[in-house]
Amino acid sequence: MARLFIILGSINLFLSVALGAFGAHGLEGRIADRLLEVYKTGVHYHMIHGLGLLGIGILGERGIAGMKQLKLAGWFHQFGILFFSFSLYALAMTGISWLGAITPIGGVCFLIGWVLLAIAAAKK
């Protein structure tokens, strides 16, 4: 489980850098400034939670936290990235406003993931 989250964290960090570069160089001037800010928010949260996944994997490798909660925290972070960041990427690139309704689901996943991480740490 721990290695999986290190791998997922690394993949997500790679994607956040690549998507950030795409936004800065490929989207600037092609989409409205407001939508570019939406896109940048997606990249920002993608990177933060990619780091969170990496940290969860490292904690799991070291066995210094409650494993059940740690595993759930990792999955909530991963689903948060998918729902939050990727809905913002899609919204920014398409302008389809209803995609913004998906974003809060990802935000709630992030919050649950952080709470589970705190619980995992408290259990050790």
Summary of the structure (lengths in Angstrom):
residues: 124
radius of gyration: 15.3
end to end distance: 17.6
largest distance: 50.1
contacts: 434
relative contact order: 0.17
helix: 89%
strand: 2%
